[in-house]
């Protein structure tokens, strides 16, 4: 059965779905900023969705992600009779495979061209390491990308080795002085989920060079994968 009405509670997935059938996307979170101008009912955030608003949209399917959305919300939607598809993505190849399954088996939609391009660009052998990096995602407290994360895997597939790739936590909270002394070649400061700017973030590092990067290109796993490879693989 082809899905005609879908609610996405994940920004990356919203962008991916809208790249194929924007009219079928009837609901999305406030954080679903791409594609620009997408006109859908907004159902609050990824962690606090308005479940009554989701149900009122009568979706054929709600798509969520294990990391970004709460198990409690999934359970409540299913208890209300709503079909929910849960994705689990910790690597770029897992993201590509998750979308192939979603379009082929769950939605019954055609695959977009960008998905084949993403597989060609990202799913080959790992390149040699050319730089070591620290990737903060928050401050006050400072938190960084640790182990088993999509962002860490994407960086490694660009030749960037995450200093904290073997940390027990996926997003450890660490003192900024420790980050600055970690020996990385560069600190990458994305503009989401925390909005690092030229005046908010770089000043905390006195030893390590800092680069501001697009959070969407570093952390999203939809159509942005093609642009991410073009922009970040340098």
C-alpha positions in Angstrom: 0.0 0.0 0.0 1.3 3.4 -0.9 1.3 5.9 2.0 -0.6 9.0 1.1 -0.4 11.0 4.4 2.8 11.0 6.5 3.9 12.9 9.5 7.7 13.2 10.1 9.1 14.0 13.6 12.7 14.1 12.3 14.1 17.1 10.3 16.3 15.0 8.1 13.5 12.7 7.3 11.1 15.5 6.6 13.5 16.9 4.0 13.9 13.5 2.4 10.2 12.8 2.2 9.5 16.3 0.8 12.1 15.7 -1.9 9.9 13.0 -3.4 6.2 13.8 -2.5 5.9 17.1 -0.6 2.1 17.0 -0.8 2.0 13.8 1.1 3.9 15.3 4.1 1.0 16.6 6.2 2.8 17.2 9.5 6.3 18.0 10.7 8.1 19.4 13.8 9.0 23.1 14.3 12.6 22.1 13.7 11.9 20.8 10.2 13.4 23.8 8.4 14.1 22.1 5.1 13.0 22.3 2.4 12.4 26.1 2.9 8.8 27.0 2.4 7.4 23.6 3.2 3.7 24.2 4.2 2.6 21.6 6.7 1.0 21.5 10.1 3.6 22.0 12.7 3.4 19.6 15.7 5.9 21.2 18.1 9.3 19.6 18.7 11.1 16.2 18.3 11.1 15.7 22.1 7.7 17.1 22.9 5.4 16.5 19.9 1.7 17.5 20.1 0.3 14.0 19.8 -3.2 15.2 19.6 -2.3 17.3 16.6 -0.5 14.4 15.1 -3.6 12.1 15.5 -5.9 14.9 14.1 -3.9 14.8 10.8 -5.1 11.2 10.3 -1.7 10.0 9.0 -1.2 6.7 7.3 2.3 6.7 8.9 4.4 8.6 11.4 8.2 8.4 10.9 10.5 8.8 13.9 14.1 8.1 14.9 15.3 6.2 17.9 17.8 8.9 19.0 15.7 12.0 18.2 12.3 11.0 19.5 11.0 9.5 22.7 9.9 5.9 23.1 7.0 7.2 25.2 5.6 9.2 22.3 6.0 6.2 20.0 4.1 4.0 22.4 1.3 6.5 22.9 0.8 6.9 19.2 0.7 3.1 18.6 -1.7 2.7 21.5 -3.9 5.2 19.7 -3.8 3.0 16.6 -1.3 5.1 14.7 1.2 3.3 12.5 4.7 4.4 13.4 8.0 3.5 11.7 11.1 3.9 13.8 14.5 4.4 12.2 17.8 3.8 13.9 20.8 5.6 12.4 24.4 5.7 13.8 26.4 5.6 10.5 26.0 7.1 7.0 25.5 3.6 5.4 22.8 3.0 8.0 21.1 6.2 6.9 21.2 5.3 3.3 19.9 1.8 4.0 17.2 3.2 6.2 15.9 5.5 3.4 16.0 2.7 0.9 13.9 0.6 3.2 11.6 3.5 3.9 10.9 4.4 0.3 10.8 0.8 -1.0 9.0 -1.2 1.7 7.3 1.3 4.1 6.1 4.1 1.9 5.9 2.5 -1.5 7.4 5.6 -3.1 10.0 6.0 -5.8 13.6 6.5 -4.6 15.0 10.0 -5.2 18.1 10.5 -7.3 20.0 11.9 -4.3 19.8 8.6 -2.5 21.8 6.8 -5.1 24.3 9.6 -5.2 24.6 9.4 -1.4 25.4 5.7 -1.6 28.0 6.2 -4.2 29.6 9.1 -2.3 29.6 7.8 1.3 29.4 4.0 1.4 32.8 3.0 0.1 36.0 2.2 1.9 37.1 4.6 4.7 39.7 7.2 3.5 43.0 7.8 5.2 42.8 10.2 8.2 43.9 13.7 7.2 42.9 15.6 10.4 41.8 14.9 13.9 38.8 16.8 15.2 36.7 17.6 18.2 33.0 18.4 17.5 31.1 20.2 20.2 27.3 20.2 19.9 26.5 22.2 23.1 28.0 24.6 25.6 27.1 25.3 29.3 27.8 22.4 29.7 30.1 21.7 26.8 29.1 18.4 25.1 30.9 16.8 22.2 30.3 14.0 19.7 31.4 10.8 21.2 31.1 7.1 20.1 28.5 5.5 17.9 27.1 8.6 16.3 26.1 9.5 12.7 28.1 12.7 12.9 31.2 10.9 14.0 30.9 8.4 11.2 30.3 11.1 8.6 33.4 12.9 9.8 35.5 9.7 9.6 34.2 9.2 6.0 35.6 12.6 5.2 39.0 11.7 6.6 38.4 13.4 9.9 39.1 11.3 13.0 37.0 12.2 16.1 39.3 12.4 19.1 36.4 11.1 21.3 35.3 8.3 19.0 36.1 5.7 21.6 34.5 7.6 24.6 32.0 5.4 26.4 29.3 8.1 26.0 27.7 9.1 22.7 27.6 12.7 23.7 29.9 13.2 26.7 29.9 16.4 28.8 33.5 17.6 29.2 35.3 20.6 30.5 36.3 23.0 27.7 39.9 23.1 28.9 40.1 19.4 28.3 38.7 19.8 24.8 41.2 22.5 24.0 44.0 20.2 25.3 42.9 17.1 23.5 45.4 17.5 20.7 43.0 17.8 17.9 44.0 19.5 14.7 40.8 21.5 14.7 37.6 22.1 16.6 34.5 22.0 14.4 31.7 24.2 15.7 28.4 23.6 14.0 25.4 26.0 14.1 23.1 23.4 15.4 21.9 22.0 17.7 23.7 24.8 19.6 24.1 27.9 17.5 27.9 28.5 17.6 28.8 31.8 16.0 32.0 33.8 15.4 31.4 35.5 18.8 30.0 32.5 20.7 32.3 29.5 20.9 35.7 30.2 19.2 36.8 32.4 22.1 36.8 29.4 24.4 39.7 27.7 22.6 43.2 29.2 22.9 45.3 26.2 21.8 43.3 24.5 19.0 42.2 26.1 15.7 38.5 26.5 15.3 36.3 26.2 12.2 32.6 27.1 12.0 30.6 24.6 9.9 27.0 24.0 8.9 25.2 21.9 11.4 22.8 20.6 8.7 25.7 19.3 6.6 27.4 17.7 9.6 24.4 16.2 11.4 21.5 15.7 8.9 21.2 12.5 6.9 18.8 13.3 4.0 19.4 15.1 0.8 22.0 17.2 2.5 24.4 14.2 2.3 25.2 15.2 -1.3 26.0 18.8 -0.4 27.9 17.7 2.7 30.3 15.6 0.7 30.9 18.5 -1.8 31.3 21.1 0.9 33.1 19.3 3.7 35.4 16.9 1.8 38.2 19.5 1.5 
